[in-house]
Amino acid sequence: MKAFSVLFQDYNSPVIIYKGKTVYRYLRCTESGEYVLEFRNVKTNAKHKQFLMFHLLKTNGEIFVNDKRFQIPKTKFPQLSINEDELRNCHSIRFLLLGGHFTMCNGEDTSGDGRFADSLIFGAAITIDRLDDGWFRLNCNDTENDDDFDDFVFDIRVKKNGDVIDMIDDWQPKR
């Protein structure tokens, strides 16, 4: 099979249809507001440590992980990365987005030394299932050349200004 990075490039789109399923390279939040992301049921089936990545290059605002303020790094490509173990213990991530946007994707530490390969550059990808009560299941495929989407699986619910939102509709990347 072709790597997902190649498929996204072939279609010139961050969203493709693959074997009848919608596959995302990333999700992007572009509207200002207070977003609270809640997590549950974190599972992994991968050789390398898995991560939930937030790219913050265009983010103007504040971020809190488990109510503790996260200082956006002053680097060329700032990001917040939460590994699979940390995500199991994460009750919420709160974004006070005043402007700009943040991009969410999955990644992995292929080297074992904290260098990430994620879906913005490499072949990782996500499918999303709708669950009940505003929950969604993200089925993440890491950079290994397969299409099982079982490397990193977790449920997420997003609230904007206190109301549950449909993250597929609201965070849909532009084709």
Phi, psi and omega in degrees: 000155174284145175296149180298328177300321179289318179298316177300320180291318179302320181269357181050047185207144175278001178227127179227164170256124182228120181051040176082359180248145173283128182240131183251141171279324180197171169237146185227129176261122186240353182259137178297153178150180176260121181245130174242122180254125179247149186228153174200167172053052180279126179226149176226154177209067187215157178286328185249157178297133183261153183222149164260124186247140172236116177271129192242020185305320183250026184267127174240110181157203182234154180228139177230128177249119186051044178069005177259129183296134175256123179277119179295123182298146177265060180245172181298321179231077183293143179208159171246121179239132181236117184282170185305320180291317178296323181293327177299331181257011183262115178273335176193154167237129181242127176250125169258090187271111181269337180184170180076215180201168168228153184241130181249133177208176176255159180206178179211160177257089184288335183269340183083005182237024174089006175267126189262145167246119184232179188285350176285334183242316186259194190273016178291155183202166186224138163246156185229132175249136174280133175245192179276161172057036177080007179271148176230145174256122175263121179254108189255135175256130179277198188277358175293146186279075175216179181223039183275341178051039179235011184289325182209112184232131177204160177261144180220142171231137183241131174245136175246121181050039176092347182254137177295135179244164175268099186295334178293312180289316187281332183249020181297122175292153180285136179281000000 
